[in-house]
Amino acid sequence: MTDTPPQLDTSTPHSARVWNYWLGGKDNYAVDREVGDSVLAVFPAIAENARACRAFLVRVVSYLAGEAGMRQFLDIGTGLPTANNTHQVAQRVAPTSKIVYVDNDPLVLVHARALLSSGPEGVTDYIDADLRDTETIRLEAGRTLDFDQPIALMLMGILGHIEDDDEAVAIVKRLVDLLPPGSYLAFYDGTDTSEKIVEGAKVSSEGGHTYHLRSPERIARFFEGLELVDPGVVSVSDWRPDVEAPHQDSYGGIGRKP
């Protein structure tokens, strides 16, 4: 990686910063808050949805590091650091866990350098790369992760930025093909299961922050060829909940590569 300071674009909204705003963070700009407020006006539950998705991540990583015995995590489209990041959850369960974060937003990388520090027994690293650039991801992540051993691939709320289903499925397939048997795909994204979230996505796109919703059936396509972990592809609030929570329009699950 280069040490050249990244250039921040504050003229257009960015997913990581809009999400940070919905989660109550301070790492965002006026353009991000403007889009965030527009979506909140038509889909007030988006903030609750964001928190539910973060809680889903915590339960998923806890399962992977615990019951599934995973010690390597590749988190692509990580977004801005907040509470209970992947490495924090994984290393609480298994201190020797190795985590590589991937993102292409300069602000995310600035914060990664400062905040994504590993526990003393494990490793945390970050890569500046695009989701589509599987070759770079494999090369750079291979400096930290052993691709001959199982890896948990995390794609949390990122594929909604890819409009075409076939392209999105192909990207996931290329990434999963990099991983050895016994690896896992953990995934969630927004669905078109309510009128309010559909309106929210429309308003978001009009504000320059495009996000493509899919049906739960289309979400399930990303797990083809994998062994789904119970309870399968469901609302994030229904995936092994530790507390009762309202139903959410984001759906996800975990699949194991046989």
Buried (B, 14 or more C-beta within 10 A) or exposed (E): EEEEEBEEEEEEBBBBBBBBBBBEBEBBBEBBBBBBEBBBEBBEBBBBBBBBBBBBBBBBBBBBBBEBEBBBBBBBBBBBBBEBBBBBBBBBBBBEBBBBBBBBBBBBBBBBEEEBEBBEEBBBBBBBBEBBBBEBBBEBBEEBBEBEBBBBBBBBBBBBBBEEBEEBBEBBEBBBEBBEEBBBBBBBBBBBBBEBBBBBBBBBEEBBBBBBBBEBEBBBBBBEEBEBBEEBBBBBBBBBBEEEBEEBBBBBBBBBBE
